[in-house]
């Protein structure tokens, strides 16, 4: 079931208290070699404020031309299915337009024509769509004086009740395109389904503007196979979510530009399955650039993300998600790409994660993995004063390989309560504590990592609570304080170090570079782990 996003999400037990928003995540190769990561060429790419061109094309021979409320009412209630209804000028309406006839097309007779809500009369939505194949295109849709928004499309296949007002609400294959929309307090465009059937639909090439206070520019809830693409979405003041999806399957979000102080530029929750987010710009969010919860099988690729105060991206309980070839930029957030509470099988690959100011979550980092097994973190560039470059906790059988990490305040790679992970051919430089720091760590393999050029020459640091780890590389950059009984048999399981140079001993955590501490209180109260 879709949920109206004006509801108090804090009461939803599945939301994991992810944030406290005000308005509304190889097999061992080259065993003994030290390798560098091939540059990805994205680090200097600027975040762009790009507005897609808005194409305006009014049909030459519409079936109806309407220029006032009466003629509009007569056309949309009396025209046969498939009719083209062209609007001449701006029509101010005092009641919702119920578009319940299949195939109706609402468009312009001349460019700049459209619909506006009359102030103070209780218009909820400009259009409520209940018919199949309805199109709303090439119009100015001014919902600034509406109680809710511009377009509500209802696809209800279940019984009449809280979701379905009528068993005949079947807004399948709705298309909303090339419109200029001014938003109100709810969702500007809301596709609301009951989660059944192959509903489909497209929201594309629109331009959304809100002065602030809008819950979402685009919300898709309970639909299958909806495409949201090439929209430009601006918030001029604090607002909820630029694009929001919940209880959807096969949602495609592609080539959109979401800008301004949204709580989150993109928010996916309550089960968004087998969906793709590709080629978007998400810039200017207040708290999170992107949020996803219960987004199994999500593919998040080739996006540019400006991080918020809390972080860049949070993905919780989203096993099998792929986060690849994105660029994240933070001006000082608690955390970066943050994955927690159900990360099994996720792949984090070929991303550039940049901090231009120090991050504030001491236990976190540019990439944070918590509670997962068989996660792959590969060929990423993590650059700048993150608290840690990559931070792992409670992981098992993960593979951290071929990453390049530069200038972390603490450790380049920090692992706590990690078991049987592989750290291979990473390059770490400029870290304030050590290239790699492990604590409460057993059975991990570290092979072929380039750990030169970190604070005090400390490339690899095994804390006292480590044992049975295998390190193959340059021994002269290793601190080995390991003194831990991993299997509980009463005998210490030594770390095995092989490589040229003498091993360093006697260093105490916190005496070199940045101290290692718990998660900051700022991050902890926002539900991060």
C-alpha positions in Angstrom: 0.0 0.0 0.0 1.2 3.5 -0.7 1.5 5.9 2.1 0.7 9.6 1.9 4.0 11.2 2.7 2.4 13.8 4.9 2.2 11.0 7.5 4.6 10.9 10.4 7.2 8.6 9.2 8.8 8.5 12.6 6.0 6.2 13.8 6.7 3.7 11.1 8.6 0.8 12.7 10.4 0.0 9.5 12.0 3.3 9.0 15.0 2.5 11.3 15.1 6.1 12.5 17.5 6.9 9.7 17.6 10.6 10.3 15.9 13.4 12.3 14.7 15.7 9.5 13.0 18.9 10.2 10.6 18.9 7.3 9.1 16.0 6.4 22.8 4.9 2.2 38.5 -11.1 -6.6 39.8 -13.5 -5.7 43.2 -12.5 -4.4 45.1 -11.1 -7.3 48.6 -9.7 -7.6 49.4 -11.4 -4.3 52.7 -9.7 -3.5 52.5 -6.7 -5.7 51.8 -3.1 -4.7 49.5 -1.5 -7.2 47.9 1.9 -7.8 44.4 2.5 -8.8 43.8 3.8 -12.3 42.3 7.3 -12.0 38.6 7.5 -12.9 38.7 11.0 -14.4 35.8 12.2 -12.4 37.4 14.0 -9.5 37.5 17.4 -11.1 34.0 17.2 -12.7 31.9 20.1 -11.4 28.5 19.7 -10.0 26.3 21.3 -12.6 23.0 23.2 -12.4 21.6 22.0 -15.7 18.1 22.7 -16.8 16.8 20.5 -19.6 15.2 22.3 -22.5 11.4 22.4 -22.2 9.9 21.5 -25.6 6.5 23.1 -26.3 4.4 21.7 -29.1 0.7 22.4 -29.2 -1.3 20.1 -31.6 -2.5 21.7 -34.9 -5.9 20.0 -34.9 -7.2 19.1 -31.4 -10.7 17.6 -31.0 -11.7 20.4 -28.6 -10.4 23.9 -27.8 -11.6 25.2 -24.4 -11.0 28.6 -22.9 -13.1 28.7 -19.7 -14.3 26.5 -16.9 -17.6 25.6 -18.5 -16.2 24.5 -21.8 -13.4 22.6 -20.1 -16.0 20.8 -17.9 -18.2 20.0 -21.0 -15.2 18.6 -22.9 -13.7 16.4 -20.2 -17.0 15.0 -19.1 -18.5 14.5 -22.5 -15.7 13.8 -24.9 -15.3 10.2 -26.1 -12.2 8.2 -25.1 -9.0 9.2 -26.9 -10.0 12.8 -27.4 -7.5 15.7 -27.5 -8.6 18.6 -25.3 -6.6 21.8 -25.9 -6.6 24.6 -23.4 -6.5 28.2 -24.6 -5.0 30.7 -22.1 -5.0 30.2 -18.3 -8.2 28.7 -16.8 -8.7 29.2 -13.1 -10.6 26.3 -11.6 -12.6 26.2 -8.3 -12.9 22.4 -8.2 -10.7 19.4 -9.1 -10.8 18.2 -12.7 -11.7 14.4 -12.7 -9.9 12.9 -15.6 -11.7 9.5 -15.6 -12.1 8.8 -19.3 -9.6 6.6 -20.9 -7.1 8.1 -23.4 -8.0 11.8 -22.9 -5.1 14.1 -23.7 -5.0 17.5 -22.0 -2.7 19.9 -23.8 -2.2 23.4 -25.0 -4.0 25.3 -27.8 -1.3 28.0 -27.6 2.0 27.9 -25.7 1.8 29.1 -22.1 -1.8 27.9 -21.6 -2.8 25.9 -18.6 -4.7 25.5 -15.3 -4.5 27.4 -12.0 -6.3 26.8 -8.7 -8.5 29.6 -7.5 -7.3 30.8 -4.1 -9.3 30.0 -1.0 -12.0 27.7 -2.5 -10.6 24.3 -1.5 -9.2 22.9 -4.7 -7.2 19.8 -3.7 -5.6 18.8 -7.0 -5.8 20.4 -10.4 -6.3 17.0 -12.0 -7.3 13.7 -10.4 -6.7 11.0 -13.0 -8.7 7.8 -12.8 -8.7 6.8 -16.5 -6.3 4.6 -18.5 -3.8 6.2 -20.8 -4.5 9.8 -19.8 -1.9 12.4 -20.9 -1.3 15.8 -19.4 1.3 17.7 -21.5 2.6 21.0 -22.6 0.7 23.0 -20.0 1.4 25.5 -17.2 0.0 23.8 -14.0 -0.1 26.4 -11.2 -1.0 24.5 -8.0 0.5 27.1 -5.7 -3.0 27.9 -4.3 -4.2 24.2 -4.3 -4.5 22.4 -1.0 -2.4 19.4 -2.2 -0.8 19.6 -5.7 -1.1 19.5 -9.4 -1.8 15.9 -10.5 -3.0 12.9 -8.5 -3.2 9.6 -10.5 -5.1 6.7 -8.8 -4.6 3.1 -9.8 -6.7 1.0 -7.4 -7.1 -2.7 -8.1 -8.2 -3.7 -4.6 -11.3 -3.2 -2.5 -12.8 0.2 -1.8 -11.3 1.6 1.4 -8.6 3.9 2.6 -6.6 3.5 -0.7 -9.3 2.9 -3.3 -12.2 5.4 -3.5 -13.7 3.4 -6.3 -13.0 0.0 -8.0 -12.9 1.9 -11.3 -9.8 4.0 -10.5 -7.4 2.5 -13.1 -4.8 5.2 -13.9 -2.6 2.9 -15.9 0.0 4.2 -18.4 -0.5 7.8 -17.4 1.9 10.3 -19.0 2.7 13.7 -17.5 5.2 15.5 -19.8 6.6 18.9 -20.8 4.7 20.8 -18.2 5.7 23.8 -16.0 4.5 23.1 -12.5 4.2 25.3 -9.4 3.8 23.2 -6.3 1.8 23.4 -3.1 2.2 21.6 0.2 1.7 17.9 -0.7 3.2 16.1 -3.7 3.2 18.1 -6.9 2.7 15.0 -8.9 1.5 11.9 -7.1 1.1 8.5 -8.7 -0.8 6.5 -6.1 -1.4 2.8 -6.7 -2.4 -0.2 -4.6 0.6 -2.3 -5.6 -1.3 -4.7 -7.9 -1.1 -5.2 -11.6 1.1 -3.8 -14.4 0.2 -0.1 -14.0 3.0 1.7 -15.7 3.3 5.4 -16.4 5.8 8.2 -17.3 6.6 11.6 -15.7 9.1 13.2 -18.0 10.6 16.5 -19.2 8.7 18.6 -16.7 9.9 21.7 -14.8 8.9 21.8 -11.1 9.3 24.8 -8.9 8.4 25.2 -5.2 9.0 28.2 -2.9 9.4 25.6 -0.1 7.3 23.5 2.1 6.3 20.9 -0.5 6.3 17.4 0.7 7.6 16.0 -2.6 7.8 17.2 -6.2 7.2 13.7 -7.5 5.9 10.8 -5.5 5.3 7.3 -6.9 3.7 4.9 -4.5 2.4 1.3 -5.0 3.1 1.3 -8.8 4.9 -1.0 -11.1 7.1 0.0 -14.1 7.0 3.8 -13.8 9.6 6.0 -15.4 10.6 9.4 -14.0 13.1 11.0 -16.4 14.5 14.3 -17.6 12.6 16.4 -15.1 14.1 19.6 -13.5 13.1 20.1 -9.9 13.8 23.3 -8.0 13.1 24.1 -4.3 13.7 27.7 -3.5 13.1 27.1 0.2 13.3 24.1 2.6 11.1 21.3 1.4 10.6 17.5 1.8 11.8 15.2 -0.9 12.6 16.0 -4.5 11.7 12.5 -5.8 10.1 9.9 -3.6 9.2 6.3 -4.2 7.6 3.8 -1.9 6.2 0.3 -2.3 7.2 0.2 -6.0 8.5 -2.4 -8.4 10.5 -1.6 -11.5 10.8 2.2 -10.8 13.2 3.9 -13.3 14.6 7.3 -12.2 16.8 8.7 -15.0 18.5 11.9 -16.0 16.7 14.2 -13.6 18.1 17.4 -12.0 17.0 17.9 -8.4 18.3 21.1 -6.9 17.7 23.2 -3.8 17.3 22.6 0.0 15.3 19.4 -0.1 15.4 17.3 3.1 16.6 14.5 0.7 16.9 15.0 -3.1 15.8 11.4 -3.5 14.0 9.2 -1.0 13.1 5.5 -1.6 11.4 3.5 1.2 9.0 0.8 2.3 10.1 -1.7 -0.4 11.3 -0.3 -3.8 12.3 -3.4 -5.7 14.3 -4.1 -8.8 14.6 -0.4 -9.5 17.2 1.8 -11.2 18.5 5.4 -10.5 20.8 6.4 -13.3 22.4 9.5 -14.6 20.8 12.1 -12.2 22.1 15.2 -10.6 21.1 15.6 -6.9 22.4 18.9 -5.6 21.7 21.0 -2.5 20.0 18.7 -0.1 19.9 19.7 3.6 20.3 16.4 5.4 20.9 13.5 2.9 21.7 13.6 -0.8 19.9 10.2 -1.3 18.1 7.9 1.1 17.0 4.3 0.4 15.4 1.8 2.8 14.2 -1.7 1.9 15.4 -1.2 -1.7 16.4 -4.7 -2.6 18.2 -5.0 -5.9 18.5 -1.2 -6.4 20.9 -0.1 -9.1 22.3 3.4 -8.4 24.7 4.3 -11.1 26.3 7.3 -12.9 24.7 9.9 -10.6 26.2 13.2 -9.3 25.3 13.8 -5.6 25.8 16.8 -3.4 25.9 15.5 0.2 23.8 17.0 3.0 24.6 17.8 6.6 24.2 14.1 7.7 25.6 12.3 4.7 25.7 11.6 1.0 23.7 8.4 0.6 22.1 6.0 3.1 21.0 2.6 2.0 19.5 0.5 4.8 18.1 -3.0 4.6 18.8 -3.0 0.8 20.7 -6.3 0.1 22.0 -6.8 -3.4 22.1 -3.1 -4.2 24.7 -1.8 -6.7 26.2 1.7 -6.1 28.6 2.3 -9.0 30.3 5.0 -11.0 28.8 7.9 -9.0 30.4 11.1 -7.8 29.6 12.3 -4.2 30.8 15.6 -2.9 30.6 16.6 0.8 31.4 20.0 2.4 31.5 18.5 5.9 28.9 15.8 6.6 28.8 13.2 9.4 29.3 10.4 6.9 29.5 9.6 3.2 28.1 6.6 1.4 26.6 4.9 4.4 25.2 1.3 4.3 23.7 -0.4 7.4 21.3 -3.0 8.7 21.1 -5.4 5.9 23.9 -4.9 3.3 24.5 -8.5 2.2 25.8 -8.8 -1.4 26.0 -5.1 -2.0 28.6 -3.8 -4.5 30.2 -0.3 -4.1 32.3 0.2 -7.2 34.1 2.9 -9.2 32.7 5.8 -7.2 34.4 9.1 -6.4 33.7 10.2 -2.9 35.1 13.7 -2.1 35.2 15.7 1.1 36.2 19.4 0.8 35.8 19.9 4.6 36.4 17.5 7.5 33.6 15.0 8.2 32.1 14.9 11.7 31.3 11.2 12.5 34.5 9.8 14.0 33.5 6.1 13.5 32.3 6.7 9.9 34.0 7.7 6.7 33.7 8.3 3.0 32.3 4.8 2.6 30.7 3.2 5.7 29.6 -0.5 5.7 27.8 -1.9 8.8 26.3 -5.3 9.4 26.9 -7.2 6.2 28.4 -10.2 4.5 29.8 -10.6 1.0 29.9 -6.9 0.3 32.3 -5.7 -2.5 34.0 -2.3 -2.2 36.2 -2.0 -5.3 37.9 0.6 -7.4 36.6 3.6 -5.5 38.4 6.9 -5.0 37.9 8.4 -1.5 39.5 11.8 -1.3 39.8 14.5 1.3 39.5 14.9 5.1 37.0 12.1 5.9 37.2 10.9 9.5 38.2 7.6 7.8 38.4 6.7 4.1 36.5 3.4 4.3 35.0 2.3 7.7 33.8 -1.2 8.3 32.0 -2.7 11.3 30.5 -6.1 11.9 31.4 -7.3 8.4 32.1 -10.9 7.2 33.7 -12.1 4.0 33.7 -8.6 2.4 36.2 -7.8 -0.3 37.8 -4.4 -0.1 40.0 -4.1 -3.2 41.7 -1.8 -5.7 40.5 1.4 -3.9 42.5 4.6 -3.8 42.2 6.6 -0.5 43.9 9.9 0.1 44.1 12.3 3.1 41.8 10.7 5.6 42.0 12.4 9.0 42.1 9.0 10.8 42.6 5.7 9.1 42.5 5.2 5.4 40.7 1.9 6.0 39.3 1.2 9.4 37.8 -2.2 10.4 36.1 -3.0 13.7 34.6 -6.4 14.4 35.5 -7.7 11.0 35.9 -11.4 10.2 37.3 -13.1 7.1 37.4 -10.0 5.0 39.9 -9.5 2.1 41.8 -6.3 1.7 43.7 -6.4 -1.6 45.7 -4.0 -3.7 44.4 -0.8 -2.2 46.5 2.3 -2.3 46.3 4.5 0.8 48.2 7.8 1.3 48.1 10.8 3.6 46.1 9.2 6.5 46.5 10.9 9.9 46.5 7.6 11.8 47.5 4.6 9.6 46.8 3.3 6.2 44.8 0.4 7.5 43.7 0.1 11.2 42.1 -3.1 12.4 40.6 -3.8 15.9 38.5 -6.8 17.1 39.5 -8.4 13.9 40.2 -12.1 13.1 40.9 -14.2 10.1 41.3 -11.3 7.6 43.7 -11.4 4.6 45.6 -8.3 3.5 47.6 -8.7 0.3 49.4 -6.4 -2.0 48.3 -3.1 -0.5 50.3 0.1 -1.1 50.5 1.7 2.3 53.4 4.1 2.0 53.1 7.8 2.8 50.9 7.8 5.9 51.4 9.5 9.2 54.7 8.5 10.9 55.2 5.8 8.3 52.4 3.7 9.8 50.9 1.8 6.9 49.2 -1.2 8.7 48.1 -1.2 12.4 46.9 -4.3 14.1 45.4 -3.4 17.5 45.7 -5.7 20.5 42.3 -7.2 19.8 43.4 -8.8 16.6 44.5 -12.3 15.7 44.8 -14.9 13.0 45.1 -12.2 10.3 47.4 -12.7 7.4 49.4 -9.7 6.0 51.5 -10.0 2.8 53.4 -6.8 1.9 56.0 -4.4 3.3 56.6 -5.4 6.9 58.4 -2.1 7.8 55.1 -0.2 7.7 53.3 -2.6 10.0 52.5 -2.2 13.7 51.5 -5.6 15.1 50.1 -5.4 18.7 47.9 -8.5 18.1 47.3 -10.4 21.3 43.8 -12.0 20.7 42.4 -15.5 21.2 40.0 -15.6 18.2 38.7 -19.2 18.6 38.3 -19.1 22.4 40.7 -22.0 23.1 42.8 -20.1 25.6 45.7 -19.7 23.2 46.6 -16.4 21.4 46.2 -16.6 17.7 49.1 -14.6 16.2 48.8 -12.3 13.2 51.0 -13.7 10.4 53.1 -11.0 8.7 55.3 -11.7 5.7 57.3 -9.2 3.7 60.5 -7.3 3.7 61.4 -5.0 6.7 61.2 -5.1 10.4 57.7 -5.1 12.1 57.0 -2.2 14.4 55.7 -2.8 17.9 54.7 -0.8 21.0 52.5 1.9 19.4 49.4 2.7 21.4 46.2 3.7 19.6 45.6 7.4 19.8 49.2 8.4 20.2 49.8 9.1 16.5 47.6 11.3 14.3 43.9 11.4 15.0 42.5 9.6 18.0 40.0 6.8 17.4 36.7 7.4 19.2 33.1 6.3 19.1 30.5 7.7 16.7 29.9 11.3 17.3 26.8 12.2 19.3 25.6 14.3 16.3 25.5 11.2 14.2 24.3 8.8 16.9 21.1 10.7 17.6 20.2 10.5 13.9 20.1 6.7 14.0 23.3 6.0 12.2 25.4 3.0 13.1 
